[in-house]
Amino acid sequence: MGAFLKSGLLVVFLKGIGAGLSFFSLVLVTKFFNKELVGQFNYLNSMLILLSSIAVLGTQDAFLKFAGKLEAEGNFYKVRDIYFKKVGIILVTSSILLGAYLLFYVFDFQILDKNLEKVLLKAFLGVFFLSLSILNFRAIRGLKQLMASEIFGNLVRYGLVIVMVYAIHVFGVYNYLLDGVILALILLATTTSLYVFRLLQNLKKDTPIHLRHKTDSNNSYGFKDIIKTSYPMTISFLTMLIMQSADVIILEHYHSFNIVAYYGVIVKVSSVTSIVLLAVNSIVAPDIAKYFYSGERDKLLSIINKSIKMNVYLTIPVLIMLFLIPKTILGFFGTAYTEAYISLLICTFGQFINVFSGSVGVYLNMTGRQFIFQRILLVALVLNLILNIYFIPDYGMNGAAVSTAISMIFWNLLAVYYVYRKDKILFFYNFK
């Protein structure tokens, strides 16, 4: 477990720094800007994540699956062709989304509030750059550059936002906060794309010729194959993000951007518990595909067990801290935010189950059961929307937190049960 633990700790460290930078950017926004702009900032981020999940069409996770499968076949060099096809898919879907909203915006149907229309316009303008960046993070990981992937996905990504936020404060142009976020995404997409291009050029040049004959060299994946694999992952990814964003959108509808500002901080803080899980997922995803398709069950079980133990052991201290001193933690964002500590406790409990369930969703996606995972999440989404609509009008962000926690617990436990019943692999942590 030595090499795995070392890699895992490095990734957790980088993700921890990324989470710290993300929190720091949010702290700067809450300190420098009024609550209206803080709410718009949180709303923009939620919409960007939601829209990018549509535009990316699940290509980011599918890339890891293809990378692992091609490595098992001895045709790893073919990931270059897959990458450029995925970029083409993202360009088309992002253009369709932007074009559709521009028609809506130009004709001015007067359905939405003017301020909300402007926030949404910026989200649609930025969706291509975020989508391309997300694909690039996974592509860099799939190309065996794990640390570089985490540096771009955590340090560079949030560092650029911090620079933009601070520059806007220094120059006193506060109304350009959202524009600064979009500019940061453009810079991120540009730098990560240049890095991927360099890796792909080296891959084409350095791939040993003997590996290209392990399987049929004429076998390649076209757009149809990519979309067929990516589509259910798209639905799954989109479903999860809708569950993460629906509460923010419904909160804004029934309450105000001030409440959205509080809840946005709650979600950020509770998501710290998933840092280790995200780190583990980034390490094991291509290996799960590789060992599953090569039939190496012992290695598959070994890496799954190691990932579960690392995830639980490194996350328990964070969970305990969030349960014991929620007000102290929220106090870093301002005294007013401490009033939301109950919502934080509720969200943290949902994350507790998520953490102890391990990389079960990644396992289903990487082993060809993406349709099963999609159906599990769709059921969870219906449950989430019903609970949000029922609880949020009367209970505000506490209702949103309850809805999120229940739906998260539901899909995790159902996925764990399915994998155990079909493959006799227990993803939930065993205390024995």
GUDRENKOL-162497 format. One line per 10 residues: number of its first residue (from 1); their letters; for each residue x, y, z of C-alpha. Coordinates in steps of 0.25 Angstrom, whole numbers, plus 2048, in hexadecimal, padded with zeros to 3 digits. Example, Ala and Ser with C-alpha at 12.3 -4.5 7.8 and 13.67 -1.06 7.14 Angstrom:
1) as) 831 7EE 81F  837 7FC 81D .
//
This chain:
1) mgaflksgll) 800 800 800  80C 809 801  80C 80F 7F3  7FD 810 7F3  7FD 817 800  808 820 7FC  801 824 7EF  7F4 825 7F7  7FA 82E 801  800 837 7F7 .
11) vvflkgigag) 7F3 839 7EF  7EB 83B 7FC  7F6 846 800  7F4 84D 7F2  7E5 84C 7F3  7E5 851 801  7ED 85D 7FC  7E3 85F 7F1  7D7 85E 7FB  7DF 868 804 .
21) lsffslvlvt) 7E0 872 7F8  7D2 86F 7F4  7CE 873 802  7D7 87F 802  7D1 884 7F5  7C3 883 7FC  7C8 88A 808  7CE 895 800  7C1 897 7F8  7B8 897 805 .
31) kffnkelvgq) 7C2 8A1 80B  7C3 8AB 7FF  7B6 8AA 7F9  7A7 8AC 7FD  79E 8A0 800  797 8A2 7F2  7A4 8A1 7EB  7A8 895 7F3  79B 88E 7F0  79D 891 7E1 .
41) fnylnsmlil) 7AB 88B 7E2  7A5 87E 7E8  79A 87E 7DE  7A4 87F 7D3  7AC 874 7D8  7A1 86B 7DA  79B 86E 7CB  7A9 86C 7C5  7AB 85F 7CC  79D 85B 7C7 .
51) lssiavlgtq) 79E 85F 7B9  7AC 85A 7B7  7A7 84C 7BC  79E 84D 7B0  7A8 852 7A6  7B3 848 7AA  7AA 83C 7A7  7B1 833 7B1  7BD 834 7A9  7C7 837 7B4 .
61) daflkfagkl) 7C4 82A 7BC  7C2 822 7AF  7D1 826 7AB  7D6 81F 7B8  7CE 813 7B4  7D4 813 7A6  7E2 815 7AB  7E1 80A 7B4  7DB 800 7AA  7E5 804 79F .
71) eaegnfykvr) 7F0 802 7A9  7EB 7F4 7AC  7EA 7F2 79D  7F8 7F7 79A  7F3 803 791  7F5 80E 79B  7FA 817 790  7EB 818 78A  7E7 821 796  7EC 82D 78D .
81) diyfkkvgii) 7E1 82B 783  7D7 829 78E  7DB 836 794  7D9 83F 788  7CB 838 785  7C7 83C 793  7CB 84A 791  7C3 84B 785  7B7 845 78C  7B9 850 797 .
91) lvtssillga) 7BA 85B 78D  7AD 857 786  7A5 855 793  7AA 862 799  7A7 86A 78C  798 864 78C  796 868 79A  79C 876 798  794 878 78B  787 874 792 .
101) yllfyvfdfq) 789 87D 79D  78D 889 794  77F 887 78D  778 888 79A  780 894 79F  77F 89C 792  770 89A 791  76F 89E 79F  763 896 7A3  762 89D 7B1 .
111) ildknlekvl) 761 890 7B9  76D 892 7C1  772 89D 7CA  77C 8A6 7C2  787 8A4 7CC  785 895 7CB  785 896 7BC  793 89C 7BC  798 892 7C6  793 886 7BD .
121) lkaflgvffl) 799 88D 7B1  7A7 88D 7B7  7A5 87E 7BB  7A1 87A 7AC  7AD 882 7A7  7B7 87B 7B1  7B1 86D 7AF  7BB 869 7A4  7C7 86D 7AB  7C3 866 7B8 .
131) slsilnfrai) 7BF 859 7B0  7CC 859 7A9  7D4 85B 7B6  7CD 84F 7BC  7D0 846 7B1  7DE 84B 7B1  7E0 847 7C0  7DB 839 7BD  7E3 838 7B0  7F0 83C 7B8 .
141) rglkqlmase) 7ED 832 7C3  7EA 827 7B8  7F7 82A 7B2  7FF 826 7BE  801 834 7C4  7F9 833 7D1  800 83E 7D8  800 848 7CC  7F1 845 7CB  7EF 848 7DA .
151) ifgnlvrygl) 7F7 855 7D9  7EF 85A 7CD  7E2 856 7D3  7E4 85C 7E1  7F0 866 7E2  7EF 86C 7D5  7E0 86C 7D4  7DD 873 7E1  7E9 87B 7E1  7E5 882 7D4 .
161) vivmvyaihv) 7D7 885 7DB  7DE 88B 7E7  7E7 894 7DE  7DB 899 7D7  7D3 89B 7E4  7DE 8A3 7EA  7E2 8AB 7DE  7D3 8AF 7DD  7D3 8B4 7EB  7E0 8BB 7EA .
171) fgvynylldg) 7DB 8C3 7DD  7CE 8C5 7E4  7C6 8BF 7D8  7BD 8B7 7E0  7B2 8B5 7D6  7BC 8AD 7CD  7BD 8A1 7D7  7B5 898 7CE  7BD 89C 7C2  7CA 899 7CA .
181) vilalillat) 7C5 88B 7CC  7C3 889 7BD  7D1 88E 7BA  7D7 885 7C4  7D0 879 7BD  7D5 87E 7AF  7E4 87E 7B4  7E2 871 7BB  7DC 86A 7AE  7E8 870 7A6 .
191) ttslyvfrll) 7F3 86B 7AF  7EE 85D 7B1  7EB 85C 7A2  7FA 85F 79F  7FF 855 7AA  7F6 84A 7A4  7FB 84D 796  809 84C 79A  806 83E 7A1  7FF 839 795 .
201) qnlkkdtpih) 80A 83D 78C  814 835 795  80B 829 796  80A 828 787  819 829 786  81D 820 791  813 814 791  81A 807 78F  817 801 782  815 7F3 787 .
211) lrhktdsnns) 809 7F7 790  801 7FB 784  800 7EC 77F  7FB 7E6 78C  7EC 7E8 787  7E7 7EB 779  7EE 7F8 775  7E2 7FC 76C  7D8 7FC 778  7D5 80A 77B .
221) ygfkdiikts) 7CA 812 782  7C2 81B 77A  7B8 826 77F  7AD 81C 780  7B5 813 789  7B9 81F 792  7AB 825 793  7A6 817 796  7AF 816 7A2  7AF 824 7A6 .
231) ypmtisfltm) 79F 826 7A5  79B 81E 7B2  7A7 825 7B9  7A2 832 7B4  794 82F 7BA  79A 82A 7C7  7A4 836 7C8  798 840 7C5  78F 839 7CF  799 83B 7DA .
241) limqsadvii) 79B 849 7D7  78D 84C 7D6  78B 846 7E4  797 850 7E8  791 85C 7E1  782 85A 7E2  782 85E 7F0  789 86B 7ED  780 86E 7E1  773 86B 7EA .
251) lehyhsfniv) 779 873 7F6  77A 87F 7ED  76C 87E 7E8  766 87D 7F5  76F 885 7FD  77B 88F 7F9  789 890 7F4  78D 892 803  788 884 807  78F 87F 7FB .
261) ayygvivkvs) 79C 885 800  79A 87E 80D  797 871 807  7A2 872 7FD  7AC 873 808  7A6 867 80F  7A7 85E 803  7B6 862 801  7B9 85F 810  7B2 852 810 .
271) svtsivllav) 7B8 84D 803  7C6 84E 80A  7C3 840 80F  7C3 83B 801  7D1 840 7FD  7D7 832 800  7CD 82B 7F9  7CF 834 7ED  7DE 831 7EE  7DC 822 7EF .
281) nsivapdiak) 7D2 822 7E3  7DD 82A 7DA  7E7 81F 7DE  7DF 812 7DC  7D5 815 7D0  7DF 811 7C5  7E4 806 7CD  7D6 800 7D0  7D4 800 7C1  7E1 7FA 7BE .
291) yfysgerdkl) 7E0 7EF 7C8  7D2 7EC 7C5  7D3 7EA 7B6  7E0 7E3 7B7  7DA 7D9 7C1  7E3 7DB 7CC  7D9 7DA 7D8  7E4 7D9 7E3  7EA 7E6 7DF  7DC 7EC 7DD .
301) lsiinksikm) 7D8 7E8 7EB  7E5 7ED 7F1  7E4 7FB 7EC  7D6 7FC 7F0  7D9 7F8 7FE  7E4 801 7FF  7DC 80D 7FA  7D1 80A 804  7DA 80A 810  7E2 816 80C .
311) nvyltipvli) 7D5 81E 809  7CF 81A 817  7DC 81C 81F  7DF 82A 819  7D1 82F 81A  7CD 82B 828  7D5 837 82E  7CE 841 825  7C0 83B 828  7C2 83C 837 .
321) mlflipktil) 7C7 84B 836  7BB 84F 82E  7B1 848 838  7B8 84E 844  7BB 85C 840  7B2 860 835  7B0 86F 83A  7BF 871 83B  7C1 86D 82D  7B6 875 827 .
331) gffgtaytea) 7BB 881 82F  7C6 882 825  7BC 887 81B  7B6 892 824  7AE 891 831  7A1 891 829  7A4 884 823  7A5 87C 830  796 87C 831  796 872 826 .
341) yisllictfg) 79D 867 82E  791 85E 82F  791 85D 81F  7A0 85A 820  79E 84E 82A  793 849 821  79B 849 814  7A7 844 81C  79F 837 820  79C 835 811 .
351) qfinvfsgsv) 7AB 836 80D  7AE 82C 818  7A6 821 811  7AC 826 804  7BA 824 809  7B8 817 80F  7B2 811 802  7BF 814 7FB  7C1 814 7EC  7B5 80C 7E9 .
361) gvylnmtgrq) 7B0 816 7DE  7BD 816 7D7  7BD 807 7D7  7B0 806 7D0  7B4 810 7C6  7C2 809 7C3  7BC 7FB 7C2  7B1 7FD 7B8  7A6 7FF 7C1  7A4 80D 7BE .
371) fifqrillva) 796 80B 7BB  793 805 7C8  799 810 7D0  791 81A 7C7  784 814 7CB  788 814 7DA  78B 823 7D9  77F 826 7D1  776 820 7DC  77E 828 7E7 .
381) lvlnlilniy) 77C 834 7DF  76D 833 7DF  76E 831 7EE  777 83D 7EF  76D 846 7E7  761 841 7EF  768 844 7FC  76D 851 7F8  760 856 7F3  759 851 800 .
391) fipdygmnga) 763 856 80A  76A 863 804  75D 86C 804  75B 86B 813  769 867 818  773 86E 80F  781 869 80F  77E 85F 81A  774 859 811  77E 859 805 .
401) avstaismif) 789 852 80E  77F 847 812  77B 845 804  789 844 7FF  78E 83B 80B  782 831 809  784 830 7FA  793 82E 7FB  792 823 806  787 81C 7FD .
411) wnllavyyvy) 78F 81B 7F0  79C 817 7F7  796 80C 7FF  78E 807 7F3  79B 807 7EA  7A3 7FF 7F5  798 7F5 7F6  798 7F3 7E7  7A7 7F1 7E6  7A7 7E7 7F1 .
421) rkdkilffyn) 79B 7DF 7EC  7A1 7DE 7DE  7B0 7DE 7E0  7B1 7DA 7EF  7BA 7E6 7F1  7B6 7EE 7FE  7B9 7FD 7FC  7B4 802 809  7BE 802 814  7BF 7F5 81C .
431) fk) 7C3 7F7 82B  7C8 7E9 82D .
//
